[in-house]
Amino acid sequence: MSLPRNACEIRAAVAARDVSAVEVCREALDRITRLDPTLHAFLHVDEKGALERAAQLDRRPPAGRGGGAPGLDRAPLLGVPVALKDNICTAAMPTTAGSRVLEHYVPPYSATVVERLEHAGAVIIGKTNCDEFAMGSSTEHSAFGPSRNPWDTGRTPGGSSGGSAVAVAADMVPLALGSETGGSIRQPAALCGVLGLKPTYGRVSRYGLIAFASSLDQIGPFARSAKDMAALFGIIAGRDPRDATSAADAVPDYTKALTGDGDISGLRVGVPRELLQDGVEPGVRDAFDAALRELQGAGATLTDIRLPHASLAIPVYYLVANAEASSNLARYDGVRYGTRADASTLSDLYYRTRARLGAEVKRRIMIGTFVLSAGYYDAYYVKAQQVRALIRKDYEEAFARVDVVALPTSPTVAFKLGERTADPLKMYLSDVFTAAANLAGLPAISIPCGLTRETLPVGLQLTGRPFDEATLLRAADALERRFVTPRPDVDSL
Ligand code: GLN
């Protein structure tokens, strides 16, 4: 019997004892063993821990009868393998954030999302590759080498959460978590042809997420179907007393928000057409236009809107994110976390430890320190915060007329390895359409919307009102019924 591949099917089959959690786990590990030497999605695979955990789930007592406790049989992710971006802390596994500074580092605690996944019956398979400290759009800034796109291994999967996107796209696991600061879930999701969701700021606890830019960072899910994503998202969303910025708003049952029949009548989709003028590849543009037609076909209406400050998102993002990064990364001094260089004086210890940071991380610390310094603070940092408020206001005004805003997730398809590494600005522009949602704190999703002529996936991005992830998942579900999303042919790798 072939094993189920999607999370909801796996859960149902394991709960019914049709298949064991160990069989499912073995299958995931086998695929990783076969594919990962080429794709390099993982930095750490916890084969032993995952199999032990699966066996423990298989030993669960039968479901209670006559009003007894339902126990694990009802657990929403029972036996489902999940991969985690390597900037999410795990007490049982190393957590490097793609950096030599945290090589071999094993955190003393697990992130709240990890505890929640375990409570939901998931099996954590391992940790996925990412750009160092989540700074990048291709995984090429990972200290441990890039991941490769399963659609074309000469291309990047996008980043920074590229490893998680690859693990889901190549069907090594049905679900993965990544993190976003300016597009790091949506962009690799688009480039790899899977769903990726950046939640509303505060919707998911950041406790145990290695900080990059604290006012922008959010953990979010990758999946191959809206139903699977809804199941995962309902588990990780919600207030956490250990993260003061997490929101107390009630968490709806996202699985109930899906359409059931693909009908999204009444959904008003805003299209900021003037942002599509430059730099969008023709293949991306065509797929985006086709996606808009499918949204209409499913009952949505389209309205032209304007987001007058959205074109400033990239400069504003790189001022705010780097300012916060320069402060957050000061903790890697060789004293408190991770690796410690041999040194005889304190300044030498700092110097030698920080010398292990990659060039991109150093660049950002320098820019961030500069924009926060006396004399430049008002000109750069304060100005950026002011424009950030205008970007947020643009969306507020748009949401008076429409329910979601549509754009391509990325202006290009997956680019070739090495194509943007020599030019940081070119790499930064990967996020032209994604960074605004982080600055405005809004939820946004990337939905696969077909392939270009070169058989590379394109993502449609929908941005929603604060805490309205349900509408995004609903639209994703409707589109999924209209686009048959092919999978990359990984068996030939
Ligand atoms: N690519 C963006 C950057 O390099 C976004 C990264 C992210 O979202 N973590 O900062």
Boltz pocket constraint, residues with backbone or C-beta under 6 A from the ligand:
constraints:
  - pocket:
      binder: B
      contacts: [[A, 133], [A, 134], [A, 135], [A, 136], [A, 137], [A, 159], [A, 160], [A, 179], [A, 180], [A, 181], [A, 182], [A, 183], [A, 184], [A, 185], [A, 212], [A, 321], [A, 427], [A, 428], [A, 431]]
      max_distance: 6.0
